[in-house]
Amino acid sequence: MSSSAPAPARPRREPLTQERIAKTSLDLIDEIGLDEFSTRRLGAALGCEAMAIYNHFPSKDALLDAVVDRLFREVKVPARGEGWQSRVRGFASSYRALAHAHPKAFPLLATRRFRTRARNLVEQLIGALLEEGFTSKSAAELFRVVASYCNGSILDELSGAFPPASGDHPNIERVQAFLAPEYYDALYARGLELLLGGFAPGE
């Protein structure tokens, strides 16, 4: 009497959750970029039909907002201790580090930061400024100036190195070396210091 071998067990499929979908979305955007990202390709990466994603997110917009929320978890506002300038520098450094860790996803942060739970980060930063003695008006102004500077500078950095100047642009050619990526760190820090020099608590 022969006995047949038991059928091999099917591999257990990892369940879909909002957290898993958002993480896989970010991984996919990091790999292929926003222009190529689609729920069809996301479904393939998750091992499911694209329509299954909509059981967890009502739209692709809502999914991208979840990716932004996930990204903003990596940005920190330092605790009180070494003065307001140190806290702003820490935030700006953390934000830029995130951008360079996820350059293909960063445009989402610049365009969707007020649509998501990332508003909690804005709440923390403004709260830090108020805690350091800034008035409501000056805290709002400093936040907007720093946020605009960080976003603009980082997007410029991520757009690629400044193209080599030709003989038709002698002025650019004279400064070309100082527009190179190896100067980005110093320029970002210097620009931030110039901005911070225009503010003071209590004003």
Phi, psi and chi 1 to 4 in degrees:
 res  aa     phi    psi   chi1   chi2   chi3   chi4
   1 MET       -  121.9 -176.2  174.2 -178.8      -
   2 SER   -96.9  147.9   62.7      -      -      -
   3 SER  -118.2  136.7   59.6      -      -      -
   4 SER   -83.6  146.3   57.9      -      -      -
   5 ALA   -70.1  143.1      -      -      -      -
   6 PRO   -62.9  145.5   23.0  -32.7      -      -
   7 ALA   -64.6  139.5      -      -      -      -
   8 PRO   -62.2  141.8   22.1  -32.0      -      -
   9 ALA   -67.7  139.5      -      -      -      -
  10 ARG   -70.9  140.2  -68.3 -177.3  178.5 -179.9
  11 PRO   -62.1  137.4   20.2  -30.5      -      -
  12 ARG   -71.6  125.4 -175.2  177.1  179.1 -177.3
  13 ARG   -81.8  130.8  177.7  177.6  -68.4 -178.7
  14 GLU   -67.0  129.4 -172.0  177.2   -6.7      -
  15 PRO   -67.3  150.9   24.2  -33.4      -      -
  16 LEU   -77.7  132.3  -73.6 -177.9      -      -
  17 THR  -137.7  162.4   62.3      -      -      -
  18 GLN   -58.3  -40.3  -73.1 -168.7  -19.2      -
  19 GLU   -64.1  -46.2 -179.6   71.3   13.2      -
  20 ARG   -65.4  -41.3 -178.7 -176.9  170.8 -142.8
  21 ILE   -64.6  -43.6  -66.3  169.6      -      -
  22 ALA   -64.9  -41.8      -      -      -      -
  23 LYS   -63.8  -46.0  178.7 -176.6 -176.6  -57.1
  24 THR   -65.6  -35.9  -55.1      -      -      -
  25 SER   -60.6  -46.3  -63.9      -      -      -
  26 LEU   -63.5  -43.7  176.7   56.5      -      -
  27 ASP   -59.2  -39.9  -68.8  -17.5      -      -
  28 LEU   -71.0  -40.8 -170.4   57.6      -      -
  29 ILE   -63.5  -41.7  -68.4  168.7      -      -
  30 ASP   -57.6  -33.9  -77.9  -18.9      -      -
  31 GLU   -82.7  -46.9  179.2 -176.0   -9.6      -
  32 ILE  -113.5  -13.9   65.7  175.3      -      -
  33 GLY    91.9  163.5      -      -      -      -
  34 LEU   -66.6  -37.8  -77.0  167.1      -      -
  35 ASP   -63.3  -33.4  -70.7  -17.1      -      -
  36 GLU   -92.6   -9.3  -62.2  -61.8  -37.4      -
  37 PHE   -71.6  134.9  176.5   79.0      -      -
  38 SER  -151.6  159.3   67.8      -      -      -
  39 THR   -67.5  -26.7   52.9      -      -      -
  40 ARG   -64.1  -47.6  179.5 -176.6   60.8   79.9
  41 ARG   -69.1  -33.9  -63.3 -172.7   73.3  164.3
  42 LEU   -64.8  -42.9  175.5   59.3      -      -
  43 GLY   -59.0  -41.3      -      -      -      -
  44 ALA   -62.3  -40.0      -      -      -      -
  45 ALA   -67.7  -32.7      -      -      -      -
  46 LEU   -86.8  -14.0  -70.6  164.9      -      -
  47 GLY    77.3   36.3      -      -      -      -
  48 CYS  -144.3  171.0   68.8      -      -      -
  49 GLU   -73.3  147.8  -64.9  -66.4  -31.9      -
  50 ALA   -57.8  -36.2      -      -      -      -
  51 MET   -64.7  -24.8  -70.3  -54.3  -62.7      -
  52 ALA   -64.2  -26.8      -      -      -      -
  53 ILE   -62.9  -33.3  -64.8  165.4      -      -
  54 TYR   -76.0   -3.6  -65.9  107.6      -      -
  55 ASN   -75.8  -14.4  -67.1  -32.0      -      -
  56 HIS  -115.1  -24.7  -60.5  -90.0      -      -
  57 PHE  -133.1  133.7  -67.3   97.2      -      -
  58 PRO   -70.2  -18.3   24.6  -33.9      -      -
  59 SER  -160.6  167.9   65.1      -      -      -
  60 LYS   -66.3  -34.6 -176.0  179.0  176.3 -178.9
  61 ASP   -58.8  -44.7  -96.3   -2.6      -      -
  62 ALA   -63.8  -36.1      -      -      -      -
  63 LEU   -64.6  -45.3  169.8   57.8      -      -
  64 LEU   -64.8  -34.2  -68.2  176.6      -      -
  65 ASP   -63.3  -36.3  -76.2  -14.4      -      -
  66 ALA   -66.9  -35.0      -      -      -      -
  67 VAL   -63.8  -42.4  172.6      -      -      -
  68 VAL   -61.4  -44.2  171.1      -      -      -
  69 ASP   -57.9  -41.8  -75.1  -25.5      -      -
  70 ARG   -64.1  -42.8 -175.5  176.6 -176.0   84.0
  71 LEU   -62.2  -44.1  -75.5  165.2      -      -
  72 PHE   -67.6  -13.7  -91.5  116.1      -      -
  73 ARG   -63.1  -22.3  -66.6  179.7 -161.3  170.5
  74 GLU   -85.1   -8.3  -60.1 -179.0   29.4      -
  75 VAL   -95.3  133.4 -176.6      -      -      -
  76 LYS  -121.0  145.7  -53.2  -61.2 -179.9 -174.4
  77 VAL  -108.3  113.6  177.6      -      -      -
  78 PRO   -58.7  150.3  -24.8   35.3      -      -
  79 ALA   -71.3  162.6      -      -      -      -
  80 ARG   -63.3  141.7 -166.8  170.8 -172.1  175.7
  81 GLY   168.9  -49.2      -      -      -      -
  82 GLU  -114.0   20.9  -63.0 -175.2   14.5      -
  83 GLY    98.5  160.2      -      -      -      -
  84 TRP   -65.3  -35.8   70.4  -89.3      -      -
  85 GLN   -64.4  -39.8  -70.0 -173.7  -27.9      -
  86 SER   -63.6  -36.0  177.3      -      -      -
  87 ARG   -70.2  -39.4  -61.4  178.6   78.5  178.3
  88 VAL   -68.2  -42.3  174.6      -      -      -
  89 ARG   -59.2  -41.8  -70.4 -172.0 -161.5  104.7
  90 GLY   -62.4  -42.6      -      -      -      -
  91 PHE   -62.3  -48.0  160.3   78.6      -      -
  92 ALA   -62.4  -38.6      -      -      -      -
  93 SER   -67.8  -41.8  176.4      -      -      -
  94 SER   -64.8  -40.8  177.1      -      -      -
  95 TYR   -64.8  -42.8 -169.2   56.8      -      -
  96 ARG   -68.4  -38.3 -176.7  168.9  176.8 -101.9
  97 ALA   -61.4  -40.1      -      -      -      -
  98 LEU   -61.1  -43.8  168.0   64.5      -      -
  99 ALA   -60.7  -41.5      -      -      -      -
 100 HIS   -78.1  -19.9  -77.1  -85.0      -      -
 101 ALA   -77.8  -28.9      -      -      -      -
 102 HIS  -134.5   61.5  -57.1  -79.4      -      -
 103 PRO   -61.6  -33.3   22.0  -33.4      -      -
 104 LYS   -76.0  -21.4  -66.0  178.9 -179.6  177.5
 105 ALA   -95.2  -15.6      -      -      -      -
 106 PHE   -57.1  -37.9  179.9   74.1      -      -
 107 PRO   -54.3  -26.0  -29.8   37.7      -      -
 108 LEU   -62.8  -38.7  -72.3  173.3      -      -
 109 LEU   -67.1  -38.4  -84.9   67.8      -      -
 110 ALA   -70.9  -23.3      -      -      -      -
 111 THR  -111.0  -14.3   57.4      -      -      -
 112 ARG  -122.8   10.9  -69.8  173.6  175.3  -95.1
 113 ARG   -67.4  -22.0   65.3 -169.6 -174.2  -79.5
 114 PHE   -95.6   -0.1  -61.9  133.4      -      -
 115 ARG   -99.7   -5.9  -66.0  178.6   42.3  171.7
 116 THR  -124.4 -179.5   69.7      -      -      -
 117 ARG   -67.3   -4.0  -75.5  172.5  -68.1 -179.5
 118 ALA   -63.4  -12.5      -      -      -      -
 119 ARG   -55.8  -23.9  -69.7  166.6   66.2   94.0
 120 ASN   -62.1  -34.2  -67.6  -19.9      -      -
 121 LEU   -68.3  -41.3  180.0   64.7      -      -
 122 VAL   -60.3  -41.5  177.2      -      -      -
 123 GLU   -58.4  -42.2  172.3   75.6    6.3      -
 124 GLN   -66.2  -43.3  -68.6  176.3   41.7      -
 125 LEU   -67.1  -45.8 -178.9   56.3      -      -
 126 ILE   -65.3  -38.3  -68.8  177.3      -      -
 127 GLY   -60.8  -38.6      -      -      -      -
 128 ALA   -63.7  -41.1      -      -      -      -
 129 LEU   -67.2  -41.1  -63.6  175.2      -      -
 130 LEU   -64.8  -38.7  -66.0  173.0      -      -
 131 GLU   -63.1  -30.2 -174.5  179.7   48.6      -
 132 GLU   -86.3    3.5  -64.9  -72.2  -11.6      -
 133 GLY   102.8    6.9      -      -      -      -
 134 PHE   -74.7  146.6  -79.0   83.9      -      -
 135 THR   -73.8  167.3   65.7      -      -      -
 136 SER   -58.1  -42.4  -63.1      -      -      -
 137 LYS   -66.4  -47.5 -179.1  174.2 -177.6  -71.0
 138 SER   -70.7  -31.6   59.7      -      -      -
 139 ALA   -65.8  -42.1      -      -      -      -
 140 ALA   -64.8  -43.2      -      -      -      -
 141 GLU   -63.7  -45.3  -69.7  173.7  -16.4      -
 142 LEU   -64.8  -40.9  179.8   51.9      -      -
 143 PHE   -59.0  -48.5  160.3   69.6      -      -
 144 ARG   -65.6  -40.3  -69.1  -53.7  -61.8  -97.0
 145 VAL   -65.7  -46.7  167.7      -      -      -
 146 VAL   -66.1  -43.4  169.0      -      -      -
 147 ALA   -62.6  -42.5      -      -      -      -
 148 SER   -65.4  -42.4  -63.3      -      -      -
 149 TYR   -62.2  -48.5  171.4   73.5      -      -
 150 CYS   -60.7  -48.6  -68.6      -      -      -
 151 ASN   -62.8  -46.1  -79.5  -46.6      -      -
 152 GLY   -64.7  -45.8      -      -      -      -
 153 SER   -64.1  -43.1  -64.6      -      -      -
 154 ILE   -69.0  -43.4  -67.4  167.7      -      -
 155 LEU   -60.3  -37.6  -73.9  171.1      -      -
 156 ASP   -64.7  -44.0 -175.5   61.8      -      -
 157 GLU   -60.4  -44.1  -69.9  179.0   14.9      -
 158 LEU   -74.3  -14.2  -63.5 -179.7      -      -
 159 SER   -73.8  -12.5   67.3      -      -      -
 160 GLY   114.3  165.7      -      -      -      -
 161 ALA   -65.2  148.8      -      -      -      -
 162 PHE   -62.5  129.6 -158.3   89.4      -      -
 163 PRO   -64.8  148.1   22.4  -32.5      -      -
 164 PRO   -58.0  139.4  -21.8   32.1      -      -
 165 ALA   -77.8  149.5      -      -      -      -
 166 SER  -100.3  177.7   65.7      -      -      -
 167 GLY   -64.4  -15.2      -      -      -      -
 168 ASP   -79.8   -7.5  -64.9  -27.8      -      -
 169 HIS  -129.6   69.4  -57.5   95.1      -      -
 170 PRO   -63.9  -30.9   22.8  -33.5      -      -
 171 ASN   -69.3  -41.3  -66.2  -36.1      -      -
 172 ILE   -64.2  -39.2  -64.0  177.1      -      -
 173 GLU   -60.8  -34.9 -163.2  167.7    6.9      -
 174 ARG   -66.1  -32.0  -73.8 -178.3   62.6 -175.4
 175 VAL  -107.0    4.3  -56.6      -      -      -
 176 GLN   -50.8  -43.7 -177.6   81.8   51.8      -
 177 ALA   -60.3  -31.9      -      -      -      -
 178 PHE   -86.3   -1.1  -56.6  103.9      -      -
 179 LEU   -97.0    1.2  -61.9  174.6      -      -
 180 ALA   -74.9  156.5      -      -      -      -
 181 PRO   -56.0  -28.8  -28.9   37.0      -      -
 182 GLU   -66.2  -11.3   53.8  -97.3   34.3      -
 183 TYR   -97.6   -3.9  -78.9   89.6      -      -
 184 TYR   -60.8  -42.5  -72.1  173.0      -      -
 185 ASP   -59.1  -49.4  -70.4   -7.7      -      -
 186 ALA   -66.5  -38.7      -      -      -      -
 187 LEU   -68.3  -39.6  -73.0  172.7      -      -
 188 TYR   -62.8  -45.0 -173.5   78.0      -      -
 189 ALA   -65.8  -41.5      -      -      -      -
 190 ARG   -67.9  -43.1 -175.8  178.1 -177.4 -172.1
 191 GLY   -60.3  -40.2      -      -      -      -
 192 LEU   -64.5  -41.1 -175.9   62.4      -      -
 193 GLU   -63.2  -39.0  -67.7  -53.7  -51.1      -
 194 LEU   -62.6  -38.7  -69.2  172.6      -      -
 195 LEU   -67.6  -46.0  -69.6  179.2      -      -
 196 LEU   -64.1  -28.7  -62.5 -176.7      -      -
 197 GLY   -65.4  -15.9      -      -      -      -
 198 GLY   -91.6    4.7      -      -      -      -
 199 PHE  -128.9  156.1  -69.8   88.8      -      -
 200 ALA  -157.0  144.3      -      -      -      -
 201 PRO   -57.2  147.0  -22.6   33.9      -      -
 202 GLY    85.8   -9.6      -      -      -      -
 203 GLU   -84.6      -  -67.4 -177.5   -6.9      -
